[in-house]
Amino acid sequence: MIIDTHAHYDDGQFDIDREELLTSMEANGITRIVNVGADMDSSRQTVALTEKYSFLYGAVGVHPNSTAELSQEKIIELKKMAQLPKIVAIGEIGLDYYWDEPEPSVQKQWFDCQMDLAREVKLPMIIHSRDAAKDTIDMMKAQKAGEIGGVIHCYSYSVEMAREYLNMGFFLGIGGVVTFKNAKTIKEVVSYAPIEALVLETDCPYLAPEPNRGKRNSSKNIPYVVQEIARLKDIDVEKVIAVTEKNARSLYPKLK
Protein backbone atom coordinates (compact mmCIF):
# COMPACT_ATOMS: atom_id res chain seq x y z
CA MET A 1 0.00 0.00 0.00
CA ILE A 2 0.99 3.65 -0.29
CA ILE A 3 3.21 5.29 2.33
CA ASP A 4 3.61 9.08 2.33
CA THR A 5 7.10 9.50 3.77
CA HIS A 6 6.94 13.29 4.19
CA ALA A 7 3.91 15.42 5.06
CA HIS A 8 3.08 18.48 7.18
CA TYR A 9 -0.46 17.94 8.50
CA ASP A 10 0.29 20.26 11.41
CA ASP A 11 0.23 23.14 8.89
CA GLY A 12 -2.47 25.77 9.37
CA GLN A 13 -3.86 25.06 5.89
CA PHE A 14 -5.35 21.86 7.35
CA ASP A 15 -7.05 23.50 10.34
CA ILE A 16 -10.46 23.56 8.65
CA ASP A 17 -10.69 19.84 7.82
CA ARG A 18 -7.69 17.97 9.30
CA GLU A 19 -9.78 15.33 11.09
CA GLU A 20 -12.02 14.63 8.11
CA LEU A 21 -9.06 14.47 5.72
CA LEU A 22 -6.85 12.21 7.83
CA THR A 23 -9.62 9.78 8.68
CA SER A 24 -10.31 9.35 4.94
CA MET A 25 -6.78 8.22 4.11
CA GLU A 26 -7.18 4.47 4.54
CA ALA A 27 -10.18 4.41 2.23
CA ASN A 28 -7.99 6.12 -0.37
CA GLY A 29 -5.22 3.53 -0.10
CA ILE A 30 -2.85 5.59 2.06
CA THR A 31 -1.85 3.27 4.89
CA ARG A 32 0.96 5.19 6.60
CA ILE A 33 1.95 8.86 6.78
CA VAL A 34 5.08 10.36 8.31
CA ASN A 35 4.50 13.91 9.53
CA VAL A 36 7.72 15.91 9.57
CA GLY A 37 8.72 18.71 11.93
CA ALA A 38 10.11 21.95 10.52
CA ASP A 39 10.65 23.85 13.78
CA MET A 40 10.19 23.22 17.49
CA ASP A 41 6.48 23.97 17.50
CA SER A 42 5.67 21.76 14.50
CA SER A 43 7.80 18.99 16.00
CA ARG A 44 5.69 19.16 19.16
CA GLN A 45 2.51 19.18 17.06
CA THR A 46 3.83 16.17 15.16
CA VAL A 47 4.17 14.23 18.40
CA ALA A 48 0.56 15.09 19.24
CA LEU A 49 -0.64 13.89 15.82
CA THR A 50 1.18 10.57 16.22
CA GLU A 51 -0.63 10.08 19.50
CA LYS A 52 -4.03 10.76 17.94
CA TYR A 53 -3.83 8.75 14.71
CA SER A 54 -2.67 5.13 14.67
CA PHE A 55 -1.46 5.25 11.05
CA LEU A 56 0.49 8.48 11.46
CA TYR A 57 4.16 8.51 12.49
CA GLY A 58 6.52 11.43 12.90
CA ALA A 59 9.93 13.02 12.51
CA VAL A 60 11.26 15.79 14.72
CA GLY A 61 13.79 18.40 13.72
CA VAL A 62 14.34 22.00 12.70
CA HIS A 63 14.40 23.14 9.07
CA PRO A 64 17.52 25.15 8.15
CA ASN A 65 15.60 28.41 7.78
CA SER A 66 14.28 28.05 11.34
CA THR A 67 17.59 27.17 13.01
CA ALA A 68 18.02 30.64 14.56
CA GLU A 69 15.56 29.45 17.24
CA LEU A 70 17.76 26.52 18.27
CA SER A 71 19.74 26.16 21.49
CA GLN A 72 21.29 23.26 23.35
CA GLU A 73 18.21 23.14 25.56
CA LYS A 74 16.01 22.66 22.49
CA ILE A 75 18.31 19.95 21.16
CA ILE A 76 17.75 18.14 24.47
CA GLU A 77 13.99 18.52 23.95
CA LEU A 78 14.28 17.11 20.42
CA LYS A 79 16.25 14.17 21.82
CA LYS A 80 13.46 13.38 24.28
CA MET A 81 10.85 13.53 21.51
CA ALA A 82 13.02 11.38 19.24
CA GLN A 83 12.93 8.56 21.77
CA LEU A 84 9.14 8.25 21.59
CA PRO A 85 7.99 4.99 19.93
CA LYS A 86 6.33 6.59 16.88
CA ILE A 87 9.09 9.06 16.03
CA VAL A 88 10.92 7.45 13.13
CA ALA A 89 13.47 10.06 11.97
CA ILE A 90 15.29 13.33 12.65
CA GLY A 91 14.12 15.95 10.20
CA GLU A 92 13.77 17.91 8.31
CA ILE A 93 17.32 19.19 8.66
CA GLY A 94 19.93 20.55 6.28
CA LEU A 95 20.85 23.72 4.43
CA ASP A 96 18.74 26.20 2.45
CA TYR A 97 20.50 29.14 0.81
CA TYR A 98 17.49 30.19 -1.29
CA TRP A 99 16.35 32.52 1.48
CA ASP A 100 19.83 32.82 3.02
CA GLU A 101 18.43 33.18 6.52
CA PRO A 102 19.72 32.66 9.02
CA GLU A 103 23.25 33.11 7.72
CA PRO A 104 24.94 29.94 6.39
CA SER A 105 27.25 29.63 9.39
CA VAL A 106 24.24 29.31 11.71
CA GLN A 107 22.55 26.79 9.41
CA LYS A 108 25.75 24.73 9.27
CA GLN A 109 26.19 24.76 13.05
CA TRP A 110 22.76 23.30 13.68
CA PHE A 111 22.84 20.93 10.71
CA ASP A 112 25.96 19.40 12.24
CA CYS A 113 24.34 19.31 15.66
CA GLN A 114 21.18 17.62 14.38
CA MET A 115 23.23 15.06 12.44
CA ASP A 116 24.99 14.31 15.72
CA LEU A 117 21.58 13.90 17.33
CA ALA A 118 20.44 11.45 14.64
CA ARG A 119 23.56 9.36 15.21
CA GLU A 120 23.07 9.46 18.98
CA VAL A 121 19.42 8.35 18.91
CA LYS A 122 20.05 5.93 16.02
CA LEU A 123 17.40 7.37 13.71
CA PRO A 124 17.64 8.13 9.97
CA MET A 125 17.77 11.71 8.75
CA ILE A 126 15.41 13.63 6.48
CA ILE A 127 17.68 16.01 4.57
CA HIS A 128 16.44 19.32 3.16
CA SER A 129 18.87 20.92 0.71
CA ARG A 130 18.06 23.88 -1.53
CA ASP A 131 20.62 25.91 -3.48
CA ALA A 132 23.25 24.37 -1.20
CA ALA A 133 24.32 21.21 -3.04
CA LYS A 134 28.08 21.30 -2.40
CA ASP A 135 27.96 22.40 1.23
CA THR A 136 25.28 19.81 2.04
CA ILE A 137 27.11 16.84 0.64
CA ASP A 138 30.49 18.03 1.95
CA MET A 139 29.06 18.26 5.48
CA MET A 140 27.35 14.89 5.15
CA LYS A 141 30.56 13.23 3.99
CA ALA A 142 32.49 14.83 6.86
CA GLN A 143 29.89 13.39 9.24
CA LYS A 144 30.00 9.97 7.56
CA ALA A 145 26.26 10.36 7.08
CA GLY A 146 26.08 7.08 5.19
CA GLU A 147 26.52 5.37 8.56
CA ILE A 148 23.34 7.10 9.77
CA GLY A 149 21.23 6.83 6.63
CA GLY A 150 18.10 8.61 5.54
CA VAL A 151 16.42 10.33 2.63
CA ILE A 152 17.09 13.40 0.50
CA HIS A 153 13.70 15.07 0.73
CA CYS A 154 12.13 16.60 -2.37
CA TYR A 155 15.20 15.70 -4.42
CA SER A 156 15.95 18.50 -6.90
CA TYR A 157 19.61 18.22 -7.92
CA SER A 158 21.33 16.56 -10.88
CA VAL A 159 21.79 12.92 -11.85
CA GLU A 160 25.45 13.28 -10.92
CA MET A 161 24.59 14.47 -7.41
CA ALA A 162 21.98 11.72 -7.11
CA ARG A 163 24.74 9.20 -7.80
CA GLU A 164 26.70 10.59 -4.86
CA TYR A 165 23.74 10.22 -2.50
CA LEU A 166 22.88 6.76 -3.78
CA ASN A 167 26.48 5.68 -3.21
CA MET A 168 26.06 6.84 0.41
CA GLY A 169 23.01 4.62 0.73
CA PHE A 170 20.44 7.42 0.89
CA PHE A 171 16.95 7.22 -0.55
CA LEU A 172 15.57 9.96 -2.82
CA GLY A 173 12.19 11.49 -1.93
CA ILE A 174 10.00 11.93 -5.01
CA GLY A 175 6.85 14.05 -4.90
CA GLY A 176 4.58 16.16 -7.03
CA VAL A 177 7.33 18.06 -8.86
CA VAL A 178 8.09 14.97 -10.97
CA THR A 179 4.70 15.45 -12.68
CA PHE A 180 5.42 19.03 -13.78
CA LYS A 181 5.92 19.33 -17.53
CA ASN A 182 9.06 21.49 -17.13
CA ALA A 183 10.68 19.29 -14.46
CA LYS A 184 13.28 17.84 -16.81
CA THR A 185 16.02 17.22 -14.25
CA ILE A 186 13.96 15.27 -11.71
CA LYS A 187 12.45 13.19 -14.52
CA GLU A 188 16.00 12.31 -15.59
CA VAL A 189 16.89 11.41 -12.00
CA VAL A 190 13.85 9.14 -11.61
CA SER A 191 14.67 7.44 -14.91
CA TYR A 192 18.27 6.92 -13.76
CA ALA A 193 17.84 5.87 -10.12
CA PRO A 194 16.87 2.29 -9.27
CA ILE A 195 13.27 2.00 -8.09
CA GLU A 196 14.71 0.43 -4.92
CA ALA A 197 16.16 3.85 -4.01
CA LEU A 198 12.95 5.90 -4.33
CA VAL A 199 10.31 6.75 -1.74
CA LEU A 200 7.00 8.57 -2.22
CA GLU A 201 6.26 11.87 -0.50
CA THR A 202 3.95 14.87 -0.78
CA ASP A 203 5.47 17.68 1.31
CA CYS A 204 1.80 18.61 1.69
CA PRO A 205 0.24 21.12 1.81
CA TYR A 206 2.89 22.19 -0.71
CA LEU A 207 3.90 21.00 -4.21
CA ALA A 208 0.68 19.39 -5.39
CA PRO A 209 1.19 17.34 -8.57
CA GLU A 210 -0.47 17.85 -11.93
CA PRO A 211 -3.43 18.10 -12.46
CA ASN A 212 -3.81 19.82 -9.07
CA ARG A 213 -0.71 22.02 -9.25
CA GLY A 214 -1.15 25.22 -7.26
CA LYS A 215 -3.85 23.78 -5.00
CA ARG A 216 -3.44 22.51 -1.45
CA ASN A 217 -1.68 19.18 -1.58
CA SER A 218 -2.54 16.05 0.42
CA SER A 219 -1.53 12.39 0.51
CA LYS A 220 -4.53 11.60 -1.71
CA ASN A 221 -2.53 13.04 -4.63
CA ILE A 222 0.25 10.44 -4.41
CA PRO A 223 -1.29 8.22 -7.14
CA TYR A 224 -0.40 10.93 -9.68
CA VAL A 225 3.24 10.67 -8.57
CA VAL A 226 3.09 6.88 -8.77
CA GLN A 227 1.73 7.04 -12.31
CA GLU A 228 4.54 9.34 -13.48
CA ILE A 229 7.24 7.19 -11.89
CA ALA A 230 5.72 4.12 -13.56
CA ARG A 231 5.71 5.93 -16.92
CA LEU A 232 9.29 7.12 -16.61
CA LYS A 233 10.57 3.70 -15.58
CA ASP A 234 8.24 1.72 -17.87
CA ILE A 235 6.97 -0.48 -15.05
CA ASP A 236 3.55 -1.26 -13.59
CA VAL A 237 1.90 1.09 -11.12
CA GLU A 238 1.49 -1.88 -8.77
CA LYS A 239 5.25 -2.46 -8.77
CA VAL A 240 5.94 1.19 -7.95
CA ILE A 241 3.57 1.00 -4.97
CA ALA A 242 4.94 -2.32 -3.71
CA VAL A 243 8.62 -1.44 -4.01
CA THR A 244 8.28 2.08 -2.58
CA GLU A 245 6.36 0.67 0.40
CA LYS A 246 9.22 -1.76 1.03
CA ASN A 247 11.69 1.12 0.63
CA ALA A 248 9.80 3.31 3.12
CA ARG A 249 9.85 0.55 5.71
CA SER A 250 13.58 0.09 5.13
CA LEU A 251 14.13 3.86 5.46
CA TYR A 252 12.06 4.05 8.67
CA PRO A 253 12.64 0.78 10.58
CA LYS A 254 10.32 1.91 13.41
CA LEU A 255 7.34 2.04 11.04
CA LYS A 256 4.79 -0.64 12.02
Contacts in CASP RR format, 6 or more apart in sequence:
PFRMAT RR
TARGET T0000
AUTHOR 0000-0000-0000
METHOD contacts of the structure
MODEL  1
MIIDTHAHYDDGQFDIDREELLTSMEANGITRIVNVGADMDSSRQTVALT
EKYSFLYGAVGVHPNSTAELSQEKIIELKKMAQLPKIVAIGEIGLDYYWD
EPEPSVQKQWFDCQMDLAREVKLPMIIHSRDAAKDTIDMMKAQKAGEIGG
VIHCYSYSVEMAREYLNMGFFLGIGGVVTFKNAKTIKEVVSYAPIEALVL
ETDCPYLAPEPNRGKRNSSKNIPYVVQEIARLKDIDVEKVIAVTEKNARS
LYPKLK
1 29 0 8 1.000
1 30 0 8 1.000
1 31 0 8 1.000
1 32 0 8 1.000
1 241 0 8 1.000
1 245 0 8 1.000
2 29 0 8 1.000
2 30 0 8 1.000
2 31 0 8 1.000
2 200 0 8 1.000
2 219 0 8 1.000
2 222 0 8 1.000
2 223 0 8 1.000
2 226 0 8 1.000
2 241 0 8 1.000
2 244 0 8 1.000
2 245 0 8 1.000
3 30 0 8 1.000
3 31 0 8 1.000
3 32 0 8 1.000
3 33 0 8 1.000
3 34 0 8 1.000
3 199 0 8 1.000
3 200 0 8 1.000
3 244 0 8 1.000
3 245 0 8 1.000
3 248 0 8 1.000
3 249 0 8 1.000
3 255 0 8 1.000
4 30 0 8 1.000
4 32 0 8 1.000
4 33 0 8 1.000
4 34 0 8 1.000
4 200 0 8 1.000
4 201 0 8 1.000
4 202 0 8 1.000
4 204 0 8 1.000
4 219 0 8 1.000
4 222 0 8 1.000
5 34 0 8 1.000
5 151 0 8 1.000
5 173 0 8 1.000
5 199 0 8 1.000
5 200 0 8 1.000
5 201 0 8 1.000
5 248 0 8 1.000
5 251 0 8 1.000
5 252 0 8 1.000
6 34 0 8 1.000
6 36 0 8 1.000
6 92 0 8 1.000
6 126 0 8 1.000
6 151 0 8 1.000
6 153 0 8 1.000
6 154 0 8 1.000
6 173 0 8 1.000
6 201 0 8 1.000
6 202 0 8 1.000
6 203 0 8 1.000
7 33 0 8 1.000
7 34 0 8 1.000
7 35 0 8 1.000
7 36 0 8 1.000
7 201 0 8 1.000
7 202 0 8 1.000
7 203 0 8 1.000
7 204 0 8 1.000
7 219 0 8 1.000
8 35 0 8 1.000
8 36 0 8 1.000
8 37 0 8 1.000
8 38 0 8 1.000
8 42 0 8 1.000
8 203 0 8 1.000
8 204 0 8 1.000
8 205 0 8 1.000
8 206 0 8 1.000
9 18 0 8 1.000
9 21 0 8 1.000
9 22 0 8 1.000
9 33 0 8 1.000
9 35 0 8 1.000
9 49 0 8 1.000
9 56 0 8 1.000
9 204 0 8 1.000
10 35 0 8 1.000
10 37 0 8 1.000
10 42 0 8 1.000
10 45 0 8 1.000
10 46 0 8 1.000
10 49 0 8 1.000
11 42 0 8 1.000
11 204 0 8 1.000
11 205 0 8 1.000
13 205 0 8 1.000
13 216 0 8 1.000
14 21 0 8 1.000
14 205 0 8 1.000
21 218 0 8 1.000
22 33 0 8 1.000
22 53 0 8 1.000
22 56 0 8 1.000
24 220 0 8 1.000
25 31 0 8 1.000
25 33 0 8 1.000
25 55 0 8 1.000
25 219 0 8 1.000
25 220 0 8 1.000
26 55 0 8 1.000
28 219 0 8 1.000
28 220 0 8 1.000
30 55 0 8 1.000
30 219 0 8 1.000
30 220 0 8 1.000
30 222 0 8 1.000
31 55 0 8 1.000
31 245 0 8 1.000
32 55 0 8 1.000
32 56 0 8 1.000
32 57 0 8 1.000
32 248 0 8 1.000
32 255 0 8 1.000
33 55 0 8 1.000
33 56 0 8 1.000
33 57 0 8 1.000
33 219 0 8 1.000
34 56 0 8 1.000
34 57 0 8 1.000
34 58 0 8 1.000
34 59 0 8 1.000
34 88 0 8 1.000
34 89 0 8 1.000
34 252 0 8 1.000
34 255 0 8 1.000
35 46 0 8 1.000
35 49 0 8 1.000
35 50 0 8 1.000
35 56 0 8 1.000
35 57 0 8 1.000
35 58 0 8 1.000
35 59 0 8 1.000
36 46 0 8 1.000
36 58 0 8 1.000
36 59 0 8 1.000
36 89 0 8 1.000
36 91 0 8 1.000
36 92 0 8 1.000
36 126 0 8 1.000
36 153 0 8 1.000
37 43 0 8 1.000
37 45 0 8 1.000
37 46 0 8 1.000
37 58 0 8 1.000
37 59 0 8 1.000
37 60 0 8 1.000
37 61 0 8 1.000
37 62 0 8 1.000
37 63 0 8 1.000
37 91 0 8 1.000
37 92 0 8 1.000
38 61 0 8 1.000
38 62 0 8 1.000
38 63 0 8 1.000
38 66 0 8 1.000
38 92 0 8 1.000
39 61 0 8 1.000
39 62 0 8 1.000
39 63 0 8 1.000
39 66 0 8 1.000
39 69 0 8 1.000
40 62 0 8 1.000
40 69 0 8 1.000
40 70 0 8 1.000
40 74 0 8 1.000
40 77 0 8 1.000
40 78 0 8 1.000
43 60 0 8 1.000
43 61 0 8 1.000
43 62 0 8 1.000
43 78 0 8 1.000
43 81 0 8 1.000
44 81 0 8 1.000
46 58 0 8 1.000
46 59 0 8 1.000
46 60 0 8 1.000
46 87 0 8 1.000
47 58 0 8 1.000
47 60 0 8 1.000
47 81 0 8 1.000
47 84 0 8 1.000
47 87 0 8 1.000
49 56 0 8 1.000
49 58 0 8 1.000
50 56 0 8 1.000
50 57 0 8 1.000
50 58 0 8 1.000
50 84 0 8 1.000
50 86 0 8 1.000
50 87 0 8 1.000
51 86 0 8 1.000
56 86 0 8 1.000
57 86 0 8 1.000
57 87 0 8 1.000
57 88 0 8 1.000
57 252 0 8 1.000
57 254 0 8 1.000
57 255 0 8 1.000
58 86 0 8 1.000
58 87 0 8 1.000
58 88 0 8 1.000
58 89 0 8 1.000
59 87 0 8 1.000
59 88 0 8 1.000
59 89 0 8 1.000
59 90 0 8 1.000
59 91 0 8 1.000
59 92 0 8 1.000
59 126 0 8 1.000
60 78 0 8 1.000
60 81 0 8 1.000
60 82 0 8 1.000
60 87 0 8 1.000
60 90 0 8 1.000
60 91 0 8 1.000
61 78 0 8 1.000
61 90 0 8 1.000
61 91 0 8 1.000
61 92 0 8 1.000
61 93 0 8 1.000
61 114 0 8 1.000
62 69 0 8 1.000
62 70 0 8 1.000
62 74 0 8 1.000
62 78 0 8 1.000
62 91 0 8 1.000
62 93 0 8 1.000
62 110 0 8 1.000
62 114 0 8 1.000
63 92 0 8 1.000
63 93 0 8 1.000
63 94 0 8 1.000
63 96 0 8 1.000
63 128 0 8 1.000
64 93 0 8 1.000
64 94 0 8 1.000
64 95 0 8 1.000
64 96 0 8 1.000
64 107 0 8 1.000
64 110 0 8 1.000
64 111 0 8 1.000
64 128 0 8 1.000
65 96 0 8 1.000
65 99 0 8 1.000
65 101 0 8 1.000
65 102 0 8 1.000
65 107 0 8 1.000
67 102 0 8 1.000
67 106 0 8 1.000
67 107 0 8 1.000
67 109 0 8 1.000
67 110 0 8 1.000
67 111 0 8 1.000
68 101 0 8 1.000
68 102 0 8 1.000
68 106 0 8 1.000
70 110 0 8 1.000
70 113 0 8 1.000
75 113 0 8 1.000
75 114 0 8 1.000
75 117 0 8 1.000
78 90 0 8 1.000
78 114 0 8 1.000
78 117 0 8 1.000
79 117 0 8 1.000
79 120 0 8 1.000
79 121 0 8 1.000
81 87 0 8 1.000
82 90 0 8 1.000
82 117 0 8 1.000
82 121 0 8 1.000
82 123 0 8 1.000
83 121 0 8 1.000
85 254 0 8 1.000
86 254 0 8 1.000
87 123 0 8 1.000
87 254 0 8 1.000
88 123 0 8 1.000
88 124 0 8 1.000
88 252 0 8 1.000
88 253 0 8 1.000
88 254 0 8 1.000
88 255 0 8 1.000
89 118 0 8 1.000
89 123 0 8 1.000
89 124 0 8 1.000
89 125 0 8 1.000
89 126 0 8 1.000
89 150 0 8 1.000
89 151 0 8 1.000
89 251 0 8 1.000
89 252 0 8 1.000
90 114 0 8 1.000
90 117 0 8 1.000
90 118 0 8 1.000
90 121 0 8 1.000
90 123 0 8 1.000
90 124 0 8 1.000
90 125 0 8 1.000
90 126 0 8 1.000
91 114 0 8 1.000
91 125 0 8 1.000
91 126 0 8 1.000
91 127 0 8 1.000
91 128 0 8 1.000
92 126 0 8 1.000
92 127 0 8 1.000
92 128 0 8 1.000
92 153 0 8 1.000
93 110 0 8 1.000
93 111 0 8 1.000
93 114 0 8 1.000
93 115 0 8 1.000
93 118 0 8 1.000
93 125 0 8 1.000
93 126 0 8 1.000
93 127 0 8 1.000
93 128 0 8 1.000
94 107 0 8 1.000
94 111 0 8 1.000
94 114 0 8 1.000
94 127 0 8 1.000
94 128 0 8 1.000
94 129 0 8 1.000
94 132 0 8 1.000
94 136 0 8 1.000
95 104 0 8 1.000
95 107 0 8 1.000
95 108 0 8 1.000
95 111 0 8 1.000
95 128 0 8 1.000
95 129 0 8 1.000
95 130 0 8 1.000
95 132 0 8 1.000
95 135 0 8 1.000
95 136 0 8 1.000
95 139 0 8 1.000
96 107 0 8 1.000
96 128 0 8 1.000
96 129 0 8 1.000
96 130 0 8 1.000
96 131 0 8 1.000
96 132 0 8 1.000
97 104 0 8 1.000
97 130 0 8 1.000
97 131 0 8 1.000
97 132 0 8 1.000
97 135 0 8 1.000
98 130 0 8 1.000
98 131 0 8 1.000
104 132 0 8 1.000
104 135 0 8 1.000
108 135 0 8 1.000
108 139 0 8 1.000
111 139 0 8 1.000
112 139 0 8 1.000
112 143 0 8 1.000
114 125 0 8 1.000
115 125 0 8 1.000
115 139 0 8 1.000
115 140 0 8 1.000
115 143 0 8 1.000
115 145 0 8 1.000
115 148 0 8 1.000
116 143 0 8 1.000
118 124 0 8 1.000
118 125 0 8 1.000
118 148 0 8 1.000
119 143 0 8 1.000
119 147 0 8 1.000
119 148 0 8 1.000
123 254 0 8 1.000
124 148 0 8 1.000
124 149 0 8 1.000
124 150 0 8 1.000
124 151 0 8 1.000
124 251 0 8 1.000
124 252 0 8 1.000
125 145 0 8 1.000
125 148 0 8 1.000
125 149 0 8 1.000
125 150 0 8 1.000
125 151 0 8 1.000
126 150 0 8 1.000
126 151 0 8 1.000
126 153 0 8 1.000
127 136 0 8 1.000
127 140 0 8 1.000
127 150 0 8 1.000
127 151 0 8 1.000
127 152 0 8 1.000
127 153 0 8 1.000
127 170 0 8 1.000
128 153 0 8 1.000
128 154 0 8 1.000
129 136 0 8 1.000
129 152 0 8 1.000
129 157 0 8 1.000
130 156 0 8 1.000
133 157 0 8 1.000
133 161 0 8 1.000
137 161 0 8 1.000
137 164 0 8 1.000
137 165 0 8 1.000
140 146 0 8 1.000
140 168 0 8 1.000
141 168 0 8 1.000
145 168 0 8 1.000
145 170 0 8 1.000
146 168 0 8 1.000
146 169 0 8 1.000
146 170 0 8 1.000
149 168 0 8 1.000
149 169 0 8 1.000
149 170 0 8 1.000
150 169 0 8 1.000
150 170 0 8 1.000
150 171 0 8 1.000
150 251 0 8 1.000
151 170 0 8 1.000
151 171 0 8 1.000
151 172 0 8 1.000
151 173 0 8 1.000
151 199 0 8 1.000
151 251 0 8 1.000
152 165 0 8 1.000
152 170 0 8 1.000
152 171 0 8 1.000
152 172 0 8 1.000
152 173 0 8 1.000
153 173 0 8 1.000
153 201 0 8 1.000
153 203 0 8 1.000
154 173 0 8 1.000
154 175 0 8 1.000
154 177 0 8 1.000
154 201 0 8 1.000
154 203 0 8 1.000
154 207 0 8 1.000
155 162 0 8 1.000
155 165 0 8 1.000
155 172 0 8 1.000
155 173 0 8 1.000
155 174 0 8 1.000
155 186 0 8 1.000
155 189 0 8 1.000
156 177 0 8 1.000
156 185 0 8 1.000
156 186 0 8 1.000
157 185 0 8 1.000
157 189 0 8 1.000
158 185 0 8 1.000
158 189 0 8 1.000
159 185 0 8 1.000
159 188 0 8 1.000
159 189 0 8 1.000
159 192 0 8 1.000
162 172 0 8 1.000
162 189 0 8 1.000
162 192 0 8 1.000
162 193 0 8 1.000
165 172 0 8 1.000
166 172 0 8 1.000
166 193 0 8 1.000
166 194 0 8 1.000
166 197 0 8 1.000
169 197 0 8 1.000
171 197 0 8 1.000
171 198 0 8 1.000
171 199 0 8 1.000
171 247 0 8 1.000
171 251 0 8 1.000
172 189 0 8 1.000
172 193 0 8 1.000
172 197 0 8 1.000
172 198 0 8 1.000
172 199 0 8 1.000
173 198 0 8 1.000
173 199 0 8 1.000
173 200 0 8 1.000
173 201 0 8 1.000
174 186 0 8 1.000
174 190 0 8 1.000
174 198 0 8 1.000
174 199 0 8 1.000
174 200 0 8 1.000
174 201 0 8 1.000
174 225 0 8 1.000
174 229 0 8 1.000
175 200 0 8 1.000
175 201 0 8 1.000
175 202 0 8 1.000
175 203 0 8 1.000
175 207 0 8 1.000
175 209 0 8 1.000
175 222 0 8 1.000
175 225 0 8 1.000
176 202 0 8 1.000
176 207 0 8 1.000
176 208 0 8 1.000
176 209 0 8 1.000
176 210 0 8 1.000
176 217 0 8 1.000
176 221 0 8 1.000
176 224 0 8 1.000
176 225 0 8 1.000
177 183 0 8 1.000
177 186 0 8 1.000
177 207 0 8 1.000
177 209 0 8 1.000
178 186 0 8 1.000
178 187 0 8 1.000
178 190 0 8 1.000
178 209 0 8 1.000
178 225 0 8 1.000
178 228 0 8 1.000
178 229 0 8 1.000
178 232 0 8 1.000
179 209 0 8 1.000
179 210 0 8 1.000
179 213 0 8 1.000
179 224 0 8 1.000
179 225 0 8 1.000
179 228 0 8 1.000
180 209 0 8 1.000
180 210 0 8 1.000
180 213 0 8 1.000
181 210 0 8 1.000
187 228 0 8 1.000
187 232 0 8 1.000
190 198 0 8 1.000
190 228 0 8 1.000
190 229 0 8 1.000
190 232 0 8 1.000
190 233 0 8 1.000
191 232 0 8 1.000
191 233 0 8 1.000
195 229 0 8 1.000
195 233 0 8 1.000
195 235 0 8 1.000
195 239 0 8 1.000
195 240 0 8 1.000
195 243 0 8 1.000
195 244 0 8 1.000
196 243 0 8 1.000
196 247 0 8 1.000
197 247 0 8 1.000
198 229 0 8 1.000
198 243 0 8 1.000
198 244 0 8 1.000
198 247 0 8 1.000
199 244 0 8 1.000
199 247 0 8 1.000
199 248 0 8 1.000
199 251 0 8 1.000
200 222 0 8 1.000
200 225 0 8 1.000
200 226 0 8 1.000
200 244 0 8 1.000
200 248 0 8 1.000
202 208 0 8 1.000
202 217 0 8 1.000
202 218 0 8 1.000
202 219 0 8 1.000
202 221 0 8 1.000
202 222 0 8 1.000
202 225 0 8 1.000
203 217 0 8 1.000
204 216 0 8 1.000
204 217 0 8 1.000
204 218 0 8 1.000
204 219 0 8 1.000
204 221 0 8 1.000
205 216 0 8 1.000
205 217 0 8 1.000
205 218 0 8 1.000
206 217 0 8 1.000
207 217 0 8 1.000
208 214 0 8 1.000
208 215 0 8 1.000
208 216 0 8 1.000
208 217 0 8 1.000
208 221 0 8 1.000
209 217 0 8 1.000
209 221 0 8 1.000
209 224 0 8 1.000
209 225 0 8 1.000
209 228 0 8 1.000
210 224 0 8 1.000
211 224 0 8 1.000
212 221 0 8 1.000
212 224 0 8 1.000
223 237 0 8 1.000
226 237 0 8 1.000
226 240 0 8 1.000
226 241 0 8 1.000
226 244 0 8 1.000
227 237 0 8 1.000
229 240 0 8 1.000
230 236 0 8 1.000
230 237 0 8 1.000
230 239 0 8 1.000
230 240 0 8 1.000
233 240 0 8 1.000
248 255 0 8 1.000
249 255 0 8 1.000
END
